[in-house]
Amino acid sequence: MIGVGKIKQYSNVLDKPLSKGKQEVSLSAFAFLFSELVQYNQTQVDNIAELERRLEDAGYAVGARVLELLCHREKGNRRETRLLGILSFVHSTVWKVLFGKVADSLEKGTEHEDEYMISEKELLVNRFISIPKDMGTFNCGAFVAGIVRGVLEGAGFPAVVTAHFVPVEGQQRPRTTILIKFAEEVLIFPPSLVTVLLWI
């Protein structure tokens, strides 16, 4: 046919390039699905620590898949091998893909050499959640902490990642800080060697 451009045919679905797809997800749909995730897990546990652990586990699965997707899409199958490189990748690229913007801040801990913090003034997962008084310090940021842990461990940087509320003077709601405490071997060995050691 005249005037019709050639359309490249792929014999196998795996040969097709990864498309960027739509960059936005309906905020109301996300808020609804996330609240259902929280409510479902709330019925399965007896205490807040266990609820946060389950949210972190759900986030971990998301983080592992996000890392895989971004390594294929953004980095051409390369993964970061430097500590500051992977932190910058999480702070900027991962955050932008998940939340539409770079995280508010990335800071190194002052008391411990192996601690880093990613802070967000108003973390999306906490924005539409009202916490009953009987649930005390429950923080839905545990889900995001799980995502960060999934990305870091998938890249060969094992760490303990937790979410904390930090009160800010003059603001009604506290900011959320994701505290990253790297395993000792990350600071001693390069990540490729850490991955080998973890499998032994």
N, C-alpha and C positions, 0 to 999 in steps of 0.2 A: 504494500500500500504506500502511496505517496504521502509525504508529510508526517509519517509516523516514525518516531525515533526507534532505534533498536533497544529492546529491553533484554538485558543480560539474563540468561536462563541459568539456574543453578540445578545441577543434577541431585544434589544432596542438601538438605536443610542445614547441615553443619558447615557448608561452604559459604553460606550467606554471611555478610558482614554484620557485626552487632550494631544495630541502629541505636541512635540516642533516644528515640521515642519521645513521648511527651515529657517535659521537664517538671510539670506540676501535677500534684494530686490534690483533689478537693480537700480543703482543711476540715470541713464538717464531716466528710467520710472518714478521714483519718481519726478525728476526735472520737467519732462513734465507735470505730473498730478498736481503738486503743482502750476506751472505757470498758468495752465488752471484755477485752483481754484481762484488764485489771479485775473486773467483777467476777469473771470466771475463776481466776486464780485465787481470789479472796475466799471463794466458797470451798476451795480445796486445802486450805491451810488453817493452822491454829494460832499463828502469831505473825507479827509484822516482819520479823527478820526472815521468816520462811517465804512470805509473800514477795519481799524484795529479792530474795534469791531466785525465786521462780521467774520474776520479771527480768532479772539479769540473765538467766539461762535463755529466755526467749530472745533477748537482745543479742546474746552471743551468736546465735544461729544467723541472725540478720547480719551481724558484723562480718562473719566469715564469708557470706555470699556477696556483701558489698565490696569487700576486698578483692574477691575473685573477679567480679564484674569490672571494677575500676582498673585493675591491673591489665585486663584485656582491652578495655576501651581507652583509657587515658595513657597508660604507660607502655603499651606495646609488649605485654607479657613480662615486663621487668618488675622486680619488686625492690623496695627500698632496703638498703643494708646498713644505713647509718641511723643512730638513735635520734638525732635532731631532725633528720630527713623524714623518718616515719612519724614523729610528733607533728611536724609541719604538715605532712600529708593528711593526718587525722584532723588537725585544727582547721585546715583550709579546704582541701578537696572533698574529704568525706563529709564534713559538716555542711559544705555548700550543696552537695548532692542530696543529703538527707533533709536539711532544714532551710535551704535556699539562701544561705548567707554563711560567711566565715564566722567562727566562734568569736565571742567578745575578747577573750584573752587566753594566752598560753604562757604559763609562768613556771619557773623552776622553784622547787621548794627551798626554803632557806635553812631548815633544820637538818634535812637529810639529802645526801647526794643523789639518791635513787628516786626521788619524788618529783613529779611534775603535776601541774594543775591546769585544766581547761575550765574556764569560767564562762557562764552564760547568765546574763541579767534576767532573762525570762525564757527558760527552756520550754520548748514547745509541748513536751509531754506533761509538764506541770501547769500549763496555762489554763486548761479547762477542767482541772481536777480540784474538787473541794474536799479537803480531808477532815473527817469527823474528829472531834476532840479525843475520843477514845482511842484513835489510831496514832496519837502522839506525833512522832517525828517521821512518819511514813513518807518516803520520797520516791515518786515515780521515775525520777532520774536514774534509778537502778537499771531501767530498761536501756537507757543511753550508755550507762557504764558497761553494760553487757555488750553493746555494739562496739564500743571502744576496745574492750578486752578481746572480742572476736577478731577485730582487725589486727590488733597488735600481736596476738598469739599466732594468727594465720601468717603473719609476716616474719615470724621467728623472734618476737620480742615478748616472752612471757611476762605477765604482770598481774598484780592484784589491782583491780579498778573498782572504786566505790564512789557513790554520789552523796554529797553533803549539802545541806542548806547553810548559807552564810548570811546572817542578817546584815543589811546595808542601811546606814543611817539616812533617814529621810524617805525611805521607800517602804511601802506597805508590805510588799512580798520580798522574801529573801532571795538572793541570787543562788544559783546552783553551781557547785564546783565539783567537777569530776576529778578525783584524786587518783593518780597513776603511780603505783609503787612497783618499779621494775624488779624482777628477780635478780639475785646477785650475779648470776652468770652472764646476764646481758651487759653489765658494766665491765666484766672481765674478758669475755670471749666475744668474737664477732658473731652476728646472728646466724650465719650459715653453720658455724660450729655448734652453736646453741641448739639448732634444729637437730643436728646429728646426735648430740648428747641426750636430748629429750627422747629420742627413739631407741636409745640403747637400754 
